[in-house]
Amino acid sequence: MTEKSLSIVTVALNAAADLPLTIESVLHQSYANVEYIFVDGMSWDATSTILDRYAGAFDRVEHIEDGSIYDAMNAAAFMASNDYILFLNAGDRLYSADTVADMFARVAGDPDIFYGDHVYVNGRLEKIQRSSDFSALRDDLRRGTIDRRWHSRIPGHQATFTRASLLRDIRYNPRYSICADHDFLFRAYDEGARMQYIDEIVAHYLAGGFSGAQGSRIQREWAHAYRSRSLRPTQVDKFMFGSATASPFEMHTPYCGYYASGSHAPDMPDPASGFDTRVRWAGITEMVTPSDFASLGITIVGDNTHPDQKLTLMSGGRVIAEADIGLGQFHLDLRFSQALPPGSRLTIIPEVLAPLTREDSRVAGIRLADFHFEIMPPSRSTDVAAREDQLDEFSGLLSNGWSGVEVSGGFVWSVAHDALLMASFAACPETMSLYCSANPFVEGGQKVTIYLNERPVGHYELEPSTGPQPLTFAPAGKWRRGSNTLRLSVDKLAQPPGDDRRLGIAFSRLTWA
């Protein structure tokens, strides 16, 4: 097996006093397949003297005027010539001479990112910060169940080995001056990066410096980065700011779903309401469902001042849920009659509407305090068929363009040229197969194109009278964590005798491995 290689990068600006310890820790590594790159942000202190002293230590030295430390780190990813990249900035140091060797010895398989623990150093205080499995960290953030212990377990870039090609592709977001490394990890994971935790101490991380001097700015940055990847951003606000009402941000984001129109001021704390979030009046309200997930339902919290109030929820011109609500505060858990694809429009219609006040002619039916969508969970099966014992799971795959499931025949007909499936996976499958049969009333068979998240993955021909045929493809590069949209596009439909439907193809089974 080919030995994995590492590029260690030190990015510095006017940090001459802290550099020798960092450089020495790299030079004493026992692992041979390492290159060392130094990126200087045009320092005007004694950095040049340090570089002269260690002239033979570096494989490459670059002097660049960067906009931020993360701009420089992005640039360094394009300088790196080895498999993985590790950022060890001024004042940080590798834990021991065998750190790199120990990490590579314990890595399993071929992860895109692997990481360990670090020692937090702040003056005389040294504290080991343990990381943990990233999937658990990600799930907690998605649910909003975060606390100080969760926050401390996010790996720092000083302890993170990242595939250099992945960083060149995704990159740090330079809009964050402090927490772009955390933001990068969550984005990379959501885009399918394979991540592995190794319980080895990788580095001493020197606290302070730029991030340590930012005070409330770092709090706002962390909050912005975390809430943009959470289905419960108000819970993130409670952790970061003490209460959701103290947050400087809009309550909802595209990731969790948001108000598009129809909700009115006041959007502010209302202690008299008893809610711990900002509340707003709502008439006929349009929402957009979460950007990365199919939605199975919604929880709505608010209060109602109208007797005999009723809410009707519609999407795509169809009623997908209804509920009667009484006077006072309410907490509704509504299940949709069909899964809504990511980014769908959802309209909430109160039956009773009235002007806000005599002076304010805007109409409203309820006050909304908060909402969150129920998303499609990752499938626990690897083989889902149109059988009686799997009917709920199979029906959950179906989005738009399908007729009802015909359990006796073990299939469902598509009734449009484009029919959508929604599937959620915890990890990227190597292969996927959709078992489909041609419409026997279409002469000459049918041509089918499958799109995964709107990118084509295969073109197929279905011959009539041959039964279900596996349409197999590899989803790598087009799959994402969360909900994935499969679009089956068929060239011809036909109407069977005695049937008022124009039918496309019969879908009976989905497998993956």
PLY file of the C-alpha trace (Angstrom):
ply
format ascii 1.0
element vertex 513
property float x
property float y
property float z
element edge 512
property int vertex1
property int vertex2
end_header
0.00 0.00 0.00
1.28 3.45 -0.94
2.34 5.52 2.06
0.13 8.56 2.61
1.83 11.95 2.41
1.28 15.14 4.36
1.77 18.85 3.76
2.16 20.85 6.97
1.42 24.55 6.54
2.26 27.41 8.88
0.51 30.71 8.16
1.85 33.69 10.10
1.76 37.46 10.31
4.12 39.25 12.72
4.48 36.19 14.94
8.27 35.86 15.06
8.40 35.13 18.79
6.08 32.12 18.45
7.56 30.56 15.31
10.64 28.64 16.55
8.62 26.25 18.73
6.24 25.52 15.86
9.02 24.96 13.33
11.06 22.73 15.66
8.05 20.48 16.31
7.71 19.89 12.56
11.42 19.31 11.96
11.55 16.60 14.64
8.77 14.46 13.13
9.77 10.83 12.57
7.39 10.44 9.62
9.36 10.97 6.43
6.73 11.75 3.81
6.09 15.33 4.92
6.55 18.65 3.15
6.59 21.92 5.07
5.14 25.12 3.61
5.39 28.56 5.19
2.98 31.33 4.17
3.91 34.79 5.44
1.36 37.59 5.28
4.05 40.21 4.55
5.24 40.46 8.17
7.23 43.51 9.27
8.58 42.11 12.55
11.52 39.70 12.90
9.81 36.93 10.91
12.36 37.26 8.10
15.17 36.64 10.60
13.46 33.44 11.77
12.99 32.30 8.18
16.68 32.89 7.47
17.63 30.89 10.56
15.47 27.96 9.38
16.15 28.39 5.68
16.55 24.65 5.12
13.42 23.68 7.03
10.87 24.59 4.41
10.03 23.04 1.07
8.30 26.24 0.06
8.04 29.79 1.42
5.48 32.23 0.06
4.93 35.89 0.92
1.38 36.98 0.10
-0.85 39.88 1.02
-3.98 38.01 2.02
-7.33 39.34 3.10
-7.50 37.05 6.14
-5.83 34.02 7.65
-8.37 31.80 5.88
-7.61 33.40 2.51
-3.99 32.42 3.14
-4.98 28.90 4.17
-7.07 28.50 1.02
-4.11 29.66 -1.05
-1.86 27.17 0.76
-4.12 24.30 -0.28
-3.14 25.01 -3.89
0.55 25.05 -2.96
0.39 21.64 -1.27
1.60 18.70 -3.34
0.83 15.89 -0.87
-2.30 13.87 -0.08
-3.32 15.59 3.15
-2.81 19.02 4.63
-2.44 20.06 8.29
-2.38 23.69 9.42
-0.06 24.36 12.32
0.05 28.08 12.83
2.44 30.25 14.83
2.64 29.15 18.46
1.01 25.77 17.82
3.19 22.68 17.99
2.86 18.98 17.30
2.43 16.91 20.44
5.41 14.59 19.96
8.01 13.55 17.40
5.83 10.57 16.45
2.52 12.41 16.16
2.21 12.28 12.37
3.46 8.68 12.23
1.00 7.62 14.94
-1.95 9.25 13.19
-1.18 7.65 9.83
-0.57 4.29 11.51
-4.05 4.34 13.04
-6.08 5.76 10.16
-8.48 3.19 8.72
-9.26 3.07 5.02
-9.14 6.25 2.99
-11.01 9.04 4.82
-11.27 12.53 3.41
-10.70 14.03 6.86
-9.26 12.44 9.98
-8.57 14.20 13.23
-7.56 13.80 16.85
-7.43 15.71 20.11
-5.44 18.79 21.07
-4.05 20.46 24.17
-5.48 23.92 24.78
-2.74 26.25 26.04
-3.61 29.58 27.63
-0.75 30.98 29.69
0.03 28.43 32.36
-3.22 26.56 31.76
-2.97 23.41 29.64
-6.11 21.35 29.10
-6.69 18.33 26.87
-9.64 18.92 24.55
-11.13 15.61 23.39
-12.94 15.40 20.09
-15.53 12.75 19.21
-17.25 11.06 16.29
-18.27 13.75 13.84
-21.57 12.16 12.86
-22.70 12.54 16.49
-21.53 16.18 16.55
-23.42 16.81 13.31
-26.62 15.16 14.53
-26.57 17.23 17.72
-26.19 20.45 15.75
-28.93 19.47 13.33
-31.32 18.89 16.26
-30.10 21.95 18.17
-29.06 19.87 21.20
-25.76 21.64 21.75
-23.92 22.80 24.85
-20.40 23.70 26.00
-19.28 20.07 25.97
-20.48 19.70 22.37
-18.69 22.88 21.36
-15.41 21.81 22.93
-15.42 18.54 20.95
-15.37 20.13 17.50
-11.85 19.41 16.18
-9.58 22.38 15.61
-7.62 22.73 12.39
-4.39 22.10 14.35
-5.57 18.51 14.91
-7.24 17.92 11.54
-5.73 16.16 8.52
-7.73 17.18 5.44
-7.44 15.75 1.95
-5.83 18.62 0.06
-8.01 18.13 -3.02
-11.13 18.38 -0.84
-9.99 21.71 0.61
-9.20 22.99 -2.86
-12.75 22.05 -3.88
-14.77 23.26 -0.88
-12.41 25.81 0.74
-12.69 27.84 3.90
-15.29 30.59 3.78
-13.32 33.86 4.23
-16.43 35.72 5.37
-15.62 34.12 8.72
-12.48 35.59 10.23
-12.46 33.24 13.23
-14.50 30.05 12.82
-14.15 29.16 9.14
-12.48 25.88 10.14
-15.60 24.78 12.05
-17.86 25.91 9.20
-15.72 23.98 6.70
-16.02 20.72 8.65
-19.81 20.86 8.76
-20.09 21.78 5.07
-17.63 19.06 4.05
-19.49 16.46 6.10
-22.83 17.47 4.58
-21.36 17.16 1.10
-20.38 13.57 1.83
-16.80 13.80 3.14
-15.74 10.62 4.96
-14.50 11.57 8.41
-12.71 9.59 11.11
-11.84 10.36 14.71
-8.59 8.96 16.15
-8.08 9.28 19.90
-4.52 10.60 19.69
-3.33 14.02 20.85
-2.13 15.84 17.74
-1.08 19.33 18.81
-0.74 22.02 21.43
-3.02 24.87 20.42
-1.87 28.30 21.61
-4.95 30.30 22.62
-5.22 34.04 22.25
-3.98 35.86 19.19
-6.54 37.23 16.75
-9.50 35.05 17.72
-8.90 35.50 21.42
-9.12 39.28 21.09
-12.47 39.39 19.30
-14.89 39.10 22.24
-18.51 39.24 21.09
-17.50 38.97 17.44
-16.44 35.36 17.82
-19.73 34.62 19.57
-21.68 36.06 16.63
-19.54 34.19 14.10
-19.97 30.86 15.85
-23.71 31.45 16.13
-24.02 32.37 12.45
-22.03 29.34 11.30
-23.83 26.85 13.56
-27.39 28.10 13.09
-26.97 28.05 9.29
-26.52 24.24 9.54
-29.18 23.55 12.19
-32.85 22.66 11.88
-33.42 24.41 15.23
-31.55 27.74 15.01
-33.46 29.19 17.96
-31.90 26.46 20.12
-28.46 27.53 18.87
-29.35 31.11 19.80
-30.29 30.03 23.32
-26.89 28.39 23.74
-24.86 31.21 22.20
-26.75 34.27 23.53
-28.61 32.96 26.58
-32.02 33.34 24.92
-33.48 33.24 21.43
-34.76 36.79 21.78
-31.22 38.12 22.33
-30.05 36.86 18.93
-29.16 39.50 16.32
-30.20 37.12 13.52
-33.45 36.27 11.78
-35.12 33.38 13.59
-35.10 31.02 10.61
-32.74 30.15 7.77
-32.99 28.41 4.38
-31.51 25.29 5.97
-34.34 24.92 8.50
-37.10 26.54 6.42
-38.28 30.12 6.63
-41.11 32.61 6.21
-41.40 33.84 2.63
-44.41 36.14 2.98
-47.60 36.79 4.90
-46.28 37.34 8.43
-46.39 40.81 9.94
-44.72 42.90 12.61
-44.35 42.96 15.52
-41.50 40.46 15.23
-40.15 41.02 18.73
-40.08 39.52 22.20
-43.46 39.59 23.94
-43.07 38.61 27.61
-46.83 38.68 28.08
-47.25 35.89 25.53
-45.23 33.42 27.57
-43.10 32.45 24.57
-39.30 32.51 24.73
-38.99 33.47 21.05
-40.00 36.48 19.02
-43.63 36.36 17.88
-45.30 37.67 14.75
-48.82 38.05 13.44
-49.63 35.84 10.47
-52.31 35.95 7.84
-52.11 33.69 4.81
-48.46 32.75 5.22
-46.10 31.21 2.72
-43.10 29.27 3.99
-40.21 27.54 2.26
-39.29 24.07 3.52
-35.70 23.10 4.50
-33.16 23.39 1.71
-31.46 20.01 2.25
-34.25 17.69 3.39
-37.60 16.33 2.37
-40.23 17.39 4.91
-42.73 14.93 6.36
-44.57 17.36 8.61
-44.36 20.55 10.65
-44.65 21.63 14.28
-46.22 25.07 14.75
-46.27 26.96 18.06
-48.31 30.11 18.59
-51.56 31.51 19.91
-55.02 32.15 18.53
-57.58 34.82 19.43
-60.40 33.70 17.12
-63.06 31.13 18.02
-63.53 28.31 15.51
-60.13 28.88 13.94
-58.87 26.33 11.44
-55.57 26.04 9.58
-55.29 24.57 6.10
-51.82 23.74 4.74
-51.33 23.56 0.98
-48.43 22.82 -1.36
-48.46 22.48 -5.12
-52.16 23.33 -5.23
-53.10 20.43 -2.93
-54.22 20.30 0.69
-51.61 18.33 2.64
-52.77 18.94 6.24
-55.60 20.54 8.24
-56.16 21.29 11.92
-58.72 22.97 14.15
-57.22 25.13 16.89
-58.83 26.50 20.02
-58.41 29.81 21.75
-55.10 30.61 23.39
-51.72 29.01 22.94
-51.38 26.01 20.68
-48.73 23.44 19.78
-49.57 21.59 16.56
-47.75 18.53 15.21
-49.01 18.07 11.66
-48.13 15.24 9.29
-48.19 15.99 5.56
-50.14 13.69 3.25
-47.03 13.51 1.06
-43.35 14.31 1.56
-42.37 17.76 0.31
-39.08 18.02 -1.62
-36.37 20.37 -0.30
-37.16 24.04 -0.85
-40.88 23.51 -1.48
-43.46 26.24 -1.00
-45.93 25.67 1.82
-48.96 27.91 2.36
-50.70 28.14 5.75
-54.25 29.51 5.50
-56.18 30.53 8.64
-59.92 30.27 8.09
-60.65 33.33 10.24
-58.81 36.56 9.40
-59.24 40.04 10.88
-57.46 43.43 10.81
-54.67 43.82 13.35
-56.23 47.00 14.79
-58.70 49.67 13.77
-55.79 51.75 12.54
-53.87 48.87 10.92
-55.72 47.22 8.04
-53.32 44.31 7.69
-55.14 41.07 8.43
-53.98 38.16 10.55
-55.44 34.96 11.87
-52.88 33.73 14.41
-49.65 34.70 16.09
-46.65 32.49 15.32
-43.94 31.97 17.91
-41.90 29.24 16.23
-42.03 26.32 13.84
-39.84 23.48 12.74
-40.19 20.84 10.07
-40.08 17.09 10.57
-37.51 15.84 8.09
-37.09 12.51 6.37
-34.77 10.34 8.51
-32.02 8.21 6.94
-33.41 4.90 5.73
-32.55 1.93 7.91
-33.08 -0.53 5.06
-30.94 -1.15 2.01
-33.77 -2.79 0.07
-37.21 -1.15 -0.06
-39.97 -2.72 -2.14
-43.69 -2.19 -2.76
-44.66 -4.95 -0.34
-47.25 -4.98 2.42
-44.59 -5.18 5.15
-42.66 -2.20 3.68
-45.58 -0.11 2.48
-44.93 2.87 4.77
-41.23 3.05 3.91
-41.87 2.55 0.19
-44.63 5.18 0.16
-42.25 7.55 1.93
-39.96 7.42 -1.10
-42.66 8.74 -3.42
-42.88 12.47 -4.04
-44.45 13.93 -7.18
-45.65 12.23 -10.35
-46.86 8.87 -8.99
-50.18 7.11 -8.75
-51.18 5.07 -5.70
-49.11 2.03 -4.70
-50.63 -1.19 -6.07
-49.57 -3.59 -3.33
-51.14 -6.62 -5.01
-48.91 -6.09 -8.03
-45.92 -4.85 -6.05
-45.39 -1.57 -7.93
-46.47 2.02 -8.44
-47.03 3.73 -11.81
-45.52 7.05 -12.76
-48.17 9.35 -14.21
-45.94 12.11 -15.60
-42.89 12.37 -17.81
-40.93 13.33 -14.67
-41.56 11.49 -11.40
-39.67 12.23 -8.18
-38.40 9.98 -5.41
-36.93 11.21 -2.13
-34.36 9.13 -0.24
-32.15 9.86 2.75
-28.95 7.96 3.58
-26.52 8.12 6.48
-23.56 7.37 4.19
-22.93 7.43 0.45
-23.90 4.14 -1.22
-21.45 2.68 -3.72
-24.27 1.67 -6.05
-28.03 2.21 -6.30
-30.56 0.25 -8.33
-34.13 1.20 -9.21
-36.22 -1.73 -10.42
-38.58 -0.53 -13.13
-40.82 -2.10 -15.76
-41.90 -0.67 -19.09
-45.51 0.20 -19.86
-46.66 -2.69 -22.10
-48.96 -0.33 -24.00
-46.03 1.77 -25.25
-44.81 0.45 -28.57
-41.07 -0.10 -28.91
-40.24 0.28 -25.22
-39.28 3.40 -23.30
-36.17 5.45 -22.62
-35.50 6.54 -19.05
-32.98 9.05 -17.71
-32.28 9.13 -13.98
-31.13 12.35 -12.30
-29.71 12.44 -8.78
-30.07 15.92 -7.26
-30.66 17.21 -10.80
-27.45 15.71 -12.20
-27.77 12.85 -14.71
-26.48 9.48 -13.51
-27.71 7.11 -16.21
-29.66 6.56 -19.44
-31.58 3.32 -19.89
-33.89 1.53 -22.30
-36.78 -0.51 -20.93
-38.04 -3.30 -23.14
-41.71 -4.25 -22.89
-42.77 -7.58 -21.36
-39.43 -8.24 -19.64
-40.51 -7.56 -16.06
-38.65 -5.33 -13.59
-35.19 -4.32 -14.79
-32.49 -2.93 -12.43
-31.42 0.57 -13.45
-28.06 0.76 -11.66
-25.73 3.71 -11.14
-22.96 4.97 -8.83
-24.06 8.04 -6.80
-20.58 9.22 -5.77
-20.05 12.91 -6.46
-23.77 13.61 -6.80
-25.06 12.28 -3.48
-25.40 14.45 -0.38
-26.18 13.89 3.28
-29.79 14.69 3.97
-32.51 14.13 1.41
-31.62 13.20 -2.14
-33.96 13.77 -5.06
-34.17 11.07 -7.72
-35.92 12.18 -10.89
-37.03 9.49 -13.33
-37.61 11.07 -16.72
-39.41 8.84 -19.25
-39.85 9.69 -22.91
-43.33 8.19 -23.55
-46.59 7.67 -21.68
-49.57 5.56 -22.75
-53.15 5.03 -21.60
-54.15 1.40 -21.04
-57.62 0.32 -22.21
-60.26 1.04 -19.58
-57.89 3.24 -17.55
-58.23 7.02 -17.44
-54.55 7.46 -16.51
-51.64 8.04 -18.85
-48.92 5.83 -17.40
-45.16 5.97 -17.65
-43.17 3.20 -15.96
-43.81 0.85 -13.04
-41.41 1.31 -10.13
-41.23 -1.63 -7.71
-38.01 -1.56 -5.67
-34.99 0.50 -4.59
-31.76 -1.11 -3.39
-28.34 0.25 -2.48
-25.07 -1.08 -1.17
0 1
1 2
2 3
3 4
4 5
5 6
6 7
7 8
8 9
9 10
10 11
11 12
12 13
13 14
14 15
15 16
16 17
17 18
18 19
19 20
20 21
21 22
22 23
23 24
24 25
25 26
26 27
27 28
28 29
29 30
30 31
31 32
32 33
33 34
34 35
35 36
36 37
37 38
38 39
39 40
40 41
41 42
42 43
43 44
44 45
45 46
46 47
47 48
48 49
49 50
50 51
51 52
52 53
53 54
54 55
55 56
56 57
57 58
58 59
59 60
60 61
61 62
62 63
63 64
64 65
65 66
66 67
67 68
68 69
69 70
70 71
71 72
72 73
73 74
74 75
75 76
76 77
77 78
78 79
79 80
80 81
81 82
82 83
83 84
84 85
85 86
86 87
87 88
88 89
89 90
90 91
91 92
92 93
93 94
94 95
95 96
96 97
97 98
98 99
99 100
100 101
101 102
102 103
103 104
104 105
105 106
106 107
107 108
108 109
109 110
110 111
111 112
112 113
113 114
114 115
115 116
116 117
117 118
118 119
119 120
120 121
121 122
122 123
123 124
124 125
125 126
126 127
127 128
128 129
129 130
130 131
131 132
132 133
133 134
134 135
135 136
136 137
137 138
138 139
139 140
140 141
141 142
142 143
143 144
144 145
145 146
146 147
147 148
148 149
149 150
150 151
151 152
152 153
153 154
154 155
155 156
156 157
157 158
158 159
159 160
160 161
161 162
162 163
163 164
164 165
165 166
166 167
167 168
168 169
169 170
170 171
171 172
172 173
173 174
174 175
175 176
176 177
177 178
178 179
179 180
180 181
181 182
182 183
183 184
184 185
185 186
186 187
187 188
188 189
189 190
190 191
191 192
192 193
193 194
194 195
195 196
196 197
197 198
198 199
199 200
200 201
201 202
202 203
203 204
204 205
205 206
206 207
207 208
208 209
209 210
210 211
211 212
212 213
213 214
214 215
215 216
216 217
217 218
218 219
219 220
220 221
221 222
222 223
223 224
224 225
225 226
226 227
227 228
228 229
229 230
230 231
231 232
232 233
233 234
234 235
235 236
236 237
237 238
238 239
239 240
240 241
241 242
242 243
243 244
244 245
245 246
246 247
247 248
248 249
249 250
250 251
251 252
252 253
253 254
254 255
255 256
256 257
257 258
258 259
259 260
260 261
261 262
262 263
263 264
264 265
265 266
266 267
267 268
268 269
269 270
270 271
271 272
272 273
273 274
274 275
275 276
276 277
277 278
278 279
279 280
280 281
281 282
282 283
283 284
284 285
285 286
286 287
287 288
288 289
289 290
290 291
291 292
292 293
293 294
294 295
295 296
296 297
297 298
298 299
299 300
300 301
301 302
302 303
303 304
304 305
305 306
306 307
307 308
308 309
309 310
310 311
311 312
312 313
313 314
314 315
315 316
316 317
317 318
318 319
319 320
320 321
321 322
322 323
323 324
324 325
325 326
326 327
327 328
328 329
329 330
330 331
331 332
332 333
333 334
334 335
335 336
336 337
337 338
338 339
339 340
340 341
341 342
342 343
343 344
344 345
345 346
346 347
347 348
348 349
349 350
350 351
351 352
352 353
353 354
354 355
355 356
356 357
357 358
358 359
359 360
360 361
361 362
362 363
363 364
364 365
365 366
366 367
367 368
368 369
369 370
370 371
371 372
372 373
373 374
374 375
375 376
376 377
377 378
378 379
379 380
380 381
381 382
382 383
383 384
384 385
385 386
386 387
387 388
388 389
389 390
390 391
391 392
392 393
393 394
394 395
395 396
396 397
397 398
398 399
399 400
400 401
401 402
402 403
403 404
404 405
405 406
406 407
407 408
408 409
409 410
410 411
411 412
412 413
413 414
414 415
415 416
416 417
417 418
418 419
419 420
420 421
421 422
422 423
423 424
424 425
425 426
426 427
427 428
428 429
429 430
430 431
431 432
432 433
433 434
434 435
435 436
436 437
437 438
438 439
439 440
440 441
441 442
442 443
443 444
444 445
445 446
446 447
447 448
448 449
449 450
450 451
451 452
452 453
453 454
454 455
455 456
456 457
457 458
458 459
459 460
460 461
461 462
462 463
463 464
464 465
465 466
466 467
467 468
468 469
469 470
470 471
471 472
472 473
473 474
474 475
475 476
476 477
477 478
478 479
479 480
480 481
481 482
482 483
483 484
484 485
485 486
486 487
487 488
488 489
489 490
490 491
491 492
492 493
493 494
494 495
495 496
496 497
497 498
498 499
499 500
500 501
501 502
502 503
503 504
504 505
505 506
506 507
507 508
508 509
509 510
510 511
511 512
